[in-house]
Amino acid sequence: MSNDFASAWDEFISVLDTVIEGHSKSLNPGNERESIHKIESCMSIRFPEDLVEFYRLCDGESDELLCGSALGLHFNSLDQLYQEWSSWKQVLEDFNKEDLESINSSAT
C-alpha cells in the first residue's frame, strides 16, 4: 500500500471527524487483498490499484448515519459493490438489446 494513499486517507478521516464528529466510527475495517481478488475474479475484472488500496483501508461504511461521508452518499462495502454489480448484470442479461433501447428512448 502506498504511503501517499494511506496518508491521504488519514487526513480524510481527520477532516471527516472535524465536520461530523465521530463519523469515522461508521467506517468498516479494511479487507485482505485475497478478499478483493476473489470479488475481482467473480466479476472477471481487475480493479484499479487505488480502489484496491481503498478497500484494504476501509470496507465501506455502515448505513447507521443518515448521510454518508462521500458528498452525503455512503461508501459501499465490497460485498455491496458486488451485489449491486450482480443486480445490474442480471438486468442486462434479462433484456435484449431492443428492450433496453426502448427503455432508454422512453426515458429521454
N, C-alpha and C positions, 0 to 999 in steps of 0.2 A: 504494500500500500504506500502510495506516495505521501511524503511528509507534507507537501503543499496541500493536498486534498484534505488530509486529516486536520491540518492547521485551520484551513478554511471552515471545515465542519465545526471545530471547536469554537471558532469565532461566531459562526451562525447560531450555535446553541447559546452562547453568551448573550448575543443580541436578542434572540428569541425570548429568553427568560427576562430580559430587561423590558421588553414590550409587553409580554404576557407572563406575569410572574408564575413560575413553576410549570410552564408549558412543556418544557423539555422532558418532564416526567412522563408525558404521554407517548414519548418515542420508544419504540421497541428496540431491544438489543439486536445487534447485527447478526448476519448469517455466516456460516462457514462457506468457504469457496466451493466445496463439494455440493452443498445445497443449491447454490446458484447455478453451477454447471448442470445439475440434474434438471432444473427448470429450463435452462437453455437447450438441453438435449430434447426434452419433451416438446419444445416449441420449434426445434430444428433451426435455431438461430444462435448467434453469438452476440451478447450484449456489449456495448462499448465499455471500455475499461473503466471509465468514470462511473458508469452505472453499477458495475461490479463493485467498485470501491464504495459507492454509496450504500449498497445493500450489505456490504461487510461491516460498515459502521452502524447502520440503522435499518432495521427491517420494517420500515414504515412507521405508522403511529396508530394508536388506538383511536377509536371514534368517540371517546368519552367526553371530549370537549366539543362545544358547538361548532367552532371553526378550527380548521387545520392550520398548519404552520406555513403552507405554501400559498400565499395570496388568499388565505381563507379556506383553501382546499386541503383535504387530508392526503398525506403520502400513503399510497397503497403498500401493503406488505408484499413480499414476493409471492405468497400464496394468492393474495387478492389480485395481483397483476396477472398471474396465470389463469385464475378463474375468469377474469374479465376477458382476457385474450381468447380463452376457450369458448366463451359465450358468443363473441363476435365471429369466431371461426365457424361455429355451428350455424349462425345466421347465414353466413356466406355459402355454406355447404347446402343449406336447406332451400335456397332460392337460386333460380337460374339467372343468367345474365339479363334476360328481358324483364324479369320481375324486378330486379334491382334497378334497372334503368327506368322502369315505370315509377317505382317509388321515388327515385331521385328527381325525376321530372315533375312529379306532383308536389314535391317539397320545395321547389324553387319558383 
